[in-house]
């Protein structure tokens, strides 16, 4: 059984990359703090499009280097006092209201019970660690090219641009960007 399924029940928007670029140029969005931009946030935090970036259990703002008595360096990140959960991310961020991203959000939430929805950028010549997620994910590549691959167990797949893919990321997996350009996916956590 494949870890990848091409979906046909969701709307395809071929101009999402152009709209993302317009939002970035207008300085409403930035990749400055993270390789993730959240479309959804927790109710009451709709202006915070980076709240759900990365781990929901560790507060990346507390990241610091620690040097022990022997000069060994390590990184420490404090856990959130109150952890957040995917199910908490039910509000569309204000910056995406009135855009094609809102149309995508409305369509996806009509078909699936979802948690966080994020734009995730993979830099050129990088790979994610081998890991498992606690939910399956829908991927919509809005910028990809040859050399961008997803590997789940021993199955390797190039996820073509502007198509919806259901991925079984409960299994061990990674993503590789062996190209010379950024790879950007819209990623939906399915609860």
C-alpha positions as CSV (number, residue, x, y, z in Angstrom):
1,X,0.0,0.0,0.0
2,X,1.4,3.4,-1.0
3,X,2.2,6.1,1.5
4,X,1.1,8.7,-1.1
5,X,-2.3,9.3,-2.6
6,X,-3.1,11.9,-5.2
7,X,-6.3,13.7,-4.2
8,X,-9.0,15.0,-6.6
9,X,-11.5,16.4,-4.1
10,X,-9.8,19.7,-3.4
11,X,-9.6,22.9,-5.3
12,X,-6.3,23.5,-7.3
13,X,-5.0,27.1,-7.3
14,X,-2.1,27.5,-9.7
15,X,-1.4,31.1,-8.6
16,X,-0.7,30.6,-4.9
17,X,3.0,31.2,-5.4
18,X,2.4,34.5,-7.0
19,X,0.0,35.5,-4.2
20,X,2.5,34.4,-1.6
21,X,5.2,36.5,-3.2
22,X,2.8,39.5,-3.3
23,X,2.2,39.1,0.5
24,X,5.9,38.8,1.2
25,X,6.8,41.9,-0.9
26,X,4.0,43.9,0.8
27,X,5.8,43.0,4.1
28,X,2.8,41.3,5.6
29,X,4.7,38.0,5.7
30,X,8.4,37.0,6.0
31,X,10.6,33.9,6.2
32,X,12.9,35.8,8.5
33,X,12.1,34.0,11.7
34,X,11.3,30.5,10.5
35,X,11.0,28.3,7.4
36,X,7.2,28.1,8.2
37,X,4.3,30.5,7.8
38,X,1.1,29.5,9.5
39,X,-2.2,30.1,7.8
40,X,-4.0,29.1,11.0
41,X,-3.6,30.3,14.5
42,X,-5.5,29.9,17.8
43,X,-8.6,32.0,18.3
44,X,-7.6,35.4,19.6
45,X,-4.2,35.2,18.0
46,X,-5.2,35.7,14.3
47,X,-2.5,38.4,13.8
48,X,0.2,35.9,14.8
49,X,1.1,33.9,11.6
50,X,4.1,32.3,13.2
51,X,2.6,31.0,16.4
52,X,2.3,27.4,15.2
53,X,5.7,27.3,13.4
54,X,7.8,24.3,14.4
55,X,7.2,22.5,17.6
56,X,4.0,23.1,19.5
57,X,5.8,21.9,22.7
58,X,9.0,23.9,22.7
59,X,9.2,27.7,22.8
60,X,11.8,28.5,20.1
61,X,12.1,32.1,21.4
62,X,13.9,30.6,24.5
63,X,16.6,28.9,22.3
64,X,20.0,29.5,23.7
65,X,23.5,28.0,23.6
66,X,24.8,26.5,26.9
67,X,28.5,26.0,27.6
68,X,29.4,23.6,30.4
69,X,32.5,23.7,32.6
70,X,34.5,21.8,30.0
71,X,33.6,24.1,27.1
72,X,31.1,21.7,25.5
73,X,28.3,23.5,23.8
74,X,24.7,22.4,23.6
75,X,21.4,24.0,22.7
76,X,18.5,24.4,25.2
77,X,14.9,25.3,24.4
78,X,12.3,25.7,27.2
79,X,9.0,23.8,26.8
80,X,5.9,26.0,26.7
81,X,4.3,26.3,30.1
82,X,1.0,25.2,28.4
83,X,1.6,23.1,25.3
84,X,-0.4,23.9,22.2
85,X,-2.1,21.2,20.1
86,X,-3.0,21.0,16.4
87,X,-6.7,21.0,17.3
88,X,-6.2,24.5,18.8
89,X,-5.4,26.1,15.5
90,X,-8.9,26.7,14.2
91,X,-8.7,30.4,13.1
92,X,-7.5,31.7,9.8
93,X,-4.8,34.3,10.2
94,X,-5.9,37.8,9.3
95,X,-3.2,38.3,6.7
96,X,-4.8,35.5,4.6
97,X,-8.4,36.8,4.7
98,X,-9.6,37.8,1.3
99,X,-6.9,35.9,-0.5
100,X,-6.8,32.7,-2.5
101,X,-5.4,31.1,0.7
102,X,-8.7,31.7,2.4
103,X,-10.4,29.9,-0.5
104,X,-8.1,27.0,0.0
105,X,-8.7,27.0,3.8
106,X,-12.5,27.0,3.3
107,X,-12.3,24.2,0.8
108,X,-9.9,22.0,2.9
109,X,-11.9,22.5,6.1
110,X,-15.1,21.5,4.2
111,X,-13.6,18.1,3.4
112,X,-11.3,17.4,6.4
113,X,-11.1,18.0,10.1
114,X,-7.7,19.9,10.3
115,X,-5.2,21.3,12.7
116,X,-2.4,23.6,11.6
117,X,-2.1,24.7,8.0
118,X,1.3,26.0,7.2
119,X,3.5,27.0,4.3
120,X,6.8,25.2,4.8
121,X,10.0,26.2,2.9
122,X,12.9,23.8,2.4
123,X,16.1,25.5,1.5
124,X,18.3,24.2,-1.3
125,X,20.6,21.3,-0.6
126,X,18.9,20.3,2.7
127,X,17.1,17.4,4.2
128,X,14.8,17.0,7.2
129,X,15.7,14.5,10.0
130,X,14.1,11.1,9.8
131,X,11.0,11.4,12.0
132,X,7.3,10.5,12.5
133,X,4.3,12.9,12.8
134,X,1.3,12.3,14.9
135,X,-1.1,13.0,12.0
136,X,-1.3,12.4,8.3
137,X,-0.6,15.4,6.2
138,X,-2.0,16.9,3.0
139,X,0.7,18.4,0.8
140,X,0.2,21.0,-1.9
141,X,3.5,21.8,-3.5
142,X,3.3,25.5,-4.7
143,X,7.0,25.6,-5.7
144,X,9.0,22.5,-6.4
145,X,11.4,21.2,-9.0
146,X,13.6,18.2,-9.9
147,X,15.5,17.0,-6.9
148,X,12.8,17.6,-4.3
149,X,11.7,14.3,-2.9
150,X,9.7,12.9,0.0
151,X,10.6,9.6,1.4
152,X,8.2,7.6,3.6
153,X,9.6,4.2,4.8
154,X,11.3,3.0,1.7
155,X,9.0,4.8,-0.8
156,X,10.5,7.8,-2.7
157,X,8.1,10.2,-4.4
158,X,8.4,13.5,-6.2
159,X,5.2,15.5,-5.4
160,X,4.3,17.4,-8.5
161,X,3.4,21.1,-8.2
162,X,-0.2,22.3,-7.9
163,X,-1.6,18.9,-7.0
164,X,-3.0,17.7,-3.6
165,X,-1.2,14.7,-2.0
166,X,-2.3,12.8,1.1
167,X,0.9,11.5,2.8
168,X,1.1,8.9,5.5
169,X,3.5,10.8,7.7
170,X,2.7,8.7,10.7
171,X,5.3,6.4,9.2
172,X,9.0,7.3,9.4
173,X,9.8,9.9,6.7
174,X,11.9,12.8,5.5
175,X,11.9,15.4,2.8
176,X,14.9,16.2,0.7
177,X,15.6,19.3,-1.4
178,X,18.6,18.4,-3.5
179,X,17.9,21.2,-5.9
180,X,19.4,24.7,-6.1
181,X,16.1,26.5,-5.4
182,X,13.6,26.7,-2.5
183,X,10.9,24.2,-2.2
184,X,7.6,25.5,-0.8
185,X,4.6,23.3,0.2
186,X,1.3,24.1,1.8
187,X,0.9,21.5,4.5
188,X,-2.3,20.6,6.2
189,X,-2.3,18.5,9.4
190,X,-5.4,16.2,9.3
191,X,-6.8,15.4,12.7
